[in-house]
């Protein structure tokens, strides 16, 4: 599986893409092979304790940041929450905490 992931990521970069989409464990595999400025967008983000819905390779916001993701795709955990604004705030707080822990809280990299 790792070889397949890396082949696809390499093909994206060779085709002129600025980065790749990687979920779960694939984030770390891609980040090790493609350091920044390559961009990693990670879907399937689920806060701890949230339903994983149909995602098989989900991860938490903090774990995705720790593994090297640059952008997180979060949908249902916010949209299906009774209070979407509060759900988004909790996720942002988790992301901020992960960035602070990693020492990577560079304002130029944070985009809401």
C-alpha atoms as an extended CHARMM CRD file, in Angstrom:
* protein
*
       112  EXT
         1         1  UNK       CA              0.0000000000        0.0000000000        0.0000000000  PROA      1               0.0000000000
         2         2  UNK       CA              2.8290000000        2.4410000000        0.8260000000  PROA      2               0.0000000000
         3         3  UNK       CA              4.3200000000        1.9560000000       -2.6410000000  PROA      3               0.0000000000
         4         4  UNK       CA              0.9570000000        2.6770000000       -4.2630000000  PROA      4               0.0000000000
         5         5  UNK       CA              0.5100000000        5.8360000000       -2.1820000000  PROA      5               0.0000000000
         6         6  UNK       CA              3.9710000000        7.1100000000       -3.0530000000  PROA      6               0.0000000000
         7         7  UNK       CA              3.5510000000        6.3440000000       -6.7670000000  PROA      7               0.0000000000
         8         8  UNK       CA              0.3350000000        8.3600000000       -6.8740000000  PROA      8               0.0000000000
         9         9  UNK       CA              1.8170000000       11.2520000000       -4.8960000000  PROA      9               0.0000000000
        10        10  UNK       CA              4.9250000000       11.3120000000       -7.0820000000  PROA      10              0.0000000000
        11        11  UNK       CA              2.7480000000       11.3180000000      -10.2230000000  PROA      11              0.0000000000
        12        12  UNK       CA              0.8110000000       14.3120000000       -8.8720000000  PROA      12              0.0000000000
        13        13  UNK       CA              3.9970000000       16.2810000000       -8.2160000000  PROA      13              0.0000000000
        14        14  UNK       CA              5.4740000000       15.3000000000      -11.5980000000  PROA      14              0.0000000000
        15        15  UNK       CA              2.2600000000       16.4740000000      -13.2960000000  PROA      15              0.0000000000
        16        16  UNK       CA              2.7430000000       19.9170000000      -11.7830000000  PROA      16              0.0000000000
        17        17  UNK       CA              0.4250000000       19.6980000000       -8.7870000000  PROA      17              0.0000000000
        18        18  UNK       CA              1.4500000000       21.6770000000       -5.7190000000  PROA      18              0.0000000000
        19        19  UNK       CA              0.6810000000       18.7190000000       -3.4900000000  PROA      19              0.0000000000
        20        20  UNK       CA             -1.5060000000       15.7290000000       -2.8510000000  PROA      20              0.0000000000
        21        21  UNK       CA             -4.5170000000       14.4520000000       -0.9570000000  PROA      21              0.0000000000
        22        22  UNK       CA             -3.6470000000       11.9900000000        1.7960000000  PROA      22              0.0000000000
        23        23  UNK       CA             -5.7430000000       10.6270000000        4.6210000000  PROA      23              0.0000000000
        24        24  UNK       CA             -4.8550000000        8.9020000000        7.8570000000  PROA      24              0.0000000000
        25        25  UNK       CA             -1.5150000000        7.1130000000        7.8710000000  PROA      25              0.0000000000
        26        26  UNK       CA             -0.7600000000        8.1950000000        4.2900000000  PROA      26              0.0000000000
        27        27  UNK       CA             -0.1230000000       11.7350000000        5.5640000000  PROA      27              0.0000000000
        28        28  UNK       CA              3.1200000000       10.7180000000        7.2470000000  PROA      28              0.0000000000
        29        29  UNK       CA              4.2300000000        8.5680000000        4.3100000000  PROA      29              0.0000000000
        30        30  UNK       CA              3.7250000000       11.4720000000        1.9080000000  PROA      30              0.0000000000
        31        31  UNK       CA              5.2790000000       14.0910000000        4.1900000000  PROA      31              0.0000000000
        32        32  UNK       CA              8.4330000000       12.0110000000        4.6500000000  PROA      32              0.0000000000
        33        33  UNK       CA              8.7770000000       11.5930000000        0.8930000000  PROA      33              0.0000000000
        34        34  UNK       CA              7.6890000000       15.1220000000       -0.0480000000  PROA      34              0.0000000000
        35        35  UNK       CA              8.7980000000       17.8070000000        2.4140000000  PROA      35              0.0000000000
        36        36  UNK       CA              7.3410000000       21.2840000000        2.3060000000  PROA      36              0.0000000000
        37        37  UNK       CA              6.6350000000       23.2230000000        0.1370000000  PROA      37              0.0000000000
        38        38  UNK       CA              4.6330000000       20.2130000000       -1.1470000000  PROA      38              0.0000000000
        39        39  UNK       CA              1.0890000000       20.6110000000        0.1960000000  PROA      39              0.0000000000
        40        40  UNK       CA             -0.8730000000       17.8090000000        1.8470000000  PROA      40              0.0000000000
        41        41  UNK       CA             -4.6500000000       18.1040000000        2.0420000000  PROA      41              0.0000000000
        42        42  UNK       CA             -6.2370000000       15.5790000000        4.3810000000  PROA      42              0.0000000000
        43        43  UNK       CA             -9.9030000000       14.5250000000        4.1810000000  PROA      43              0.0000000000
        44        44  UNK       CA            -11.7520000000       12.3240000000        6.6500000000  PROA      44              0.0000000000
        45        45  UNK       CA            -10.9520000000       14.4770000000        9.6640000000  PROA      45              0.0000000000
        46        46  UNK       CA            -12.9330000000       13.4780000000       12.7360000000  PROA      46              0.0000000000
        47        47  UNK       CA            -12.5610000000       14.9260000000       16.2310000000  PROA      47              0.0000000000
        48        48  UNK       CA            -11.8740000000       12.3740000000       18.9520000000  PROA      48              0.0000000000
        49        49  UNK       CA            -15.0950000000       10.6190000000       19.8960000000  PROA      49              0.0000000000
        50        50  UNK       CA            -16.9690000000       11.6720000000       16.7430000000  PROA      50              0.0000000000
        51        51  UNK       CA            -18.6220000000        9.2010000000       14.4090000000  PROA      51              0.0000000000
        52        52  UNK       CA            -16.2760000000        7.9940000000       11.6820000000  PROA      52              0.0000000000
        53        53  UNK       CA            -19.2450000000        7.7520000000        9.3050000000  PROA      53              0.0000000000
        54        54  UNK       CA            -18.0690000000        5.9330000000        6.1800000000  PROA      54              0.0000000000
        55        55  UNK       CA            -14.3870000000        6.8780000000        6.4740000000  PROA      55              0.0000000000
        56        56  UNK       CA            -11.9470000000        3.9970000000        6.7980000000  PROA      56              0.0000000000
        57        57  UNK       CA             -8.7740000000        6.0900000000        7.0320000000  PROA      57              0.0000000000
        58        58  UNK       CA             -9.9580000000        8.9030000000        9.2630000000  PROA      58              0.0000000000
        59        59  UNK       CA             -7.8170000000       10.7570000000       11.7550000000  PROA      59              0.0000000000
        60        60  UNK       CA             -8.2420000000       13.5160000000       14.3160000000  PROA      60              0.0000000000
        61        61  UNK       CA             -7.3150000000       17.1270000000       13.5650000000  PROA      61              0.0000000000
        62        62  UNK       CA             -4.4030000000       16.9850000000       16.0230000000  PROA      62              0.0000000000
        63        63  UNK       CA             -3.0390000000       13.7430000000       14.5830000000  PROA      63              0.0000000000
        64        64  UNK       CA             -3.2940000000       15.0330000000       11.0010000000  PROA      64              0.0000000000
        65        65  UNK       CA             -1.2880000000       18.1310000000       11.9860000000  PROA      65              0.0000000000
        66        66  UNK       CA              1.2620000000       16.0100000000       13.8460000000  PROA      66              0.0000000000
        67        67  UNK       CA              1.6860000000       13.7660000000       10.7840000000  PROA      67              0.0000000000
        68        68  UNK       CA              2.3020000000       16.7420000000        8.4980000000  PROA      68              0.0000000000
        69        69  UNK       CA             -0.9910000000       17.7840000000        6.8870000000  PROA      69              0.0000000000
        70        70  UNK       CA             -1.2750000000       21.3890000000        5.7270000000  PROA      70              0.0000000000
        71        71  UNK       CA             -5.0220000000       21.5980000000        5.0870000000  PROA      71              0.0000000000
        72        72  UNK       CA             -7.8080000000       19.5930000000        6.7230000000  PROA      72              0.0000000000
        73        73  UNK       CA            -11.1440000000       18.7630000000        5.1230000000  PROA      73              0.0000000000
        74        74  UNK       CA            -13.8870000000       18.6480000000        7.7470000000  PROA      74              0.0000000000
        75        75  UNK       CA            -17.5170000000       18.2870000000        6.7280000000  PROA      75              0.0000000000
        76        76  UNK       CA            -20.0430000000       16.2140000000        8.6270000000  PROA      76              0.0000000000
        77        77  UNK       CA            -18.5620000000       16.6970000000       12.1140000000  PROA      77              0.0000000000
        78        78  UNK       CA            -19.4330000000       20.3750000000       11.7250000000  PROA      78              0.0000000000
        79        79  UNK       CA            -22.4600000000       20.2560000000        9.4400000000  PROA      79              0.0000000000
        80        80  UNK       CA            -24.2900000000       17.5420000000       11.3930000000  PROA      80              0.0000000000
        81        81  UNK       CA            -23.5580000000       18.9630000000       14.8320000000  PROA      81              0.0000000000
        82        82  UNK       CA            -26.5340000000       20.6250000000       16.5550000000  PROA      82              0.0000000000
        83        83  UNK       CA            -24.2970000000       23.6850000000       17.0270000000  PROA      83              0.0000000000
        84        84  UNK       CA            -22.0550000000       23.8830000000       13.9250000000  PROA      84              0.0000000000
        85        85  UNK       CA            -20.3380000000       27.0650000000       15.0730000000  PROA      85              0.0000000000
        86        86  UNK       CA            -19.3010000000       25.4610000000       18.3640000000  PROA      86              0.0000000000
        87        87  UNK       CA            -18.2250000000       22.2690000000       16.5800000000  PROA      87              0.0000000000
        88        88  UNK       CA            -15.9970000000       24.3250000000       14.2830000000  PROA      88              0.0000000000
        89        89  UNK       CA            -14.5810000000       26.2140000000       17.2750000000  PROA      89              0.0000000000
        90        90  UNK       CA            -13.6600000000       22.9280000000       19.0190000000  PROA      90              0.0000000000
        91        91  UNK       CA            -11.8940000000       21.6850000000       15.8950000000  PROA      91              0.0000000000
        92        92  UNK       CA            -10.0200000000       24.9720000000       15.4790000000  PROA      92              0.0000000000
        93        93  UNK       CA             -8.9540000000       24.7900000000       19.1310000000  PROA      93              0.0000000000
        94        94  UNK       CA             -7.6640000000       21.2400000000       18.5790000000  PROA      94              0.0000000000
        95        95  UNK       CA             -5.7310000000       22.3810000000       15.5030000000  PROA      95              0.0000000000
        96        96  UNK       CA             -4.2670000000       25.3610000000       17.3910000000  PROA      96              0.0000000000
        97        97  UNK       CA             -3.2010000000       23.0650000000       20.2370000000  PROA      97              0.0000000000
        98        98  UNK       CA             -1.4970000000       20.6780000000       17.8240000000  PROA      98              0.0000000000
        99        99  UNK       CA              0.3140000000       23.5290000000       16.0710000000  PROA      99              0.0000000000
       100       100  UNK       CA              1.4860000000       24.9670000000       19.3890000000  PROA      100             0.0000000000
       101       101  UNK       CA              2.7220000000       21.5440000000       20.5420000000  PROA      101             0.0000000000
       102       102  UNK       CA              4.6290000000       21.0440000000       17.3080000000  PROA      102             0.0000000000
       103       103  UNK       CA              6.1690000000       24.5000000000       17.4830000000  PROA      103             0.0000000000
       104       104  UNK       CA              4.7330000000       25.1100000000       14.0210000000  PROA      104             0.0000000000
       105       105  UNK       CA              2.3220000000       27.9120000000       14.8710000000  PROA      105             0.0000000000
       106       106  UNK       CA              3.5670000000       30.1030000000       12.0380000000  PROA      106             0.0000000000
       107       107  UNK       CA              0.8270000000       32.6460000000       11.2860000000  PROA      107             0.0000000000
       108       108  UNK       CA              1.7310000000       32.5890000000        7.5940000000  PROA      108             0.0000000000
       109       109  UNK       CA              0.6880000000       28.9110000000        7.4290000000  PROA      109             0.0000000000
       110       110  UNK       CA             -2.6180000000       29.2970000000        9.2730000000  PROA      110             0.0000000000
       111       111  UNK       CA             -5.5660000000       29.9470000000        6.9700000000  PROA      111             0.0000000000
       112       112  UNK       CA             -9.1390000000       29.7460000000        8.1860000000  PROA      112             0.0000000000
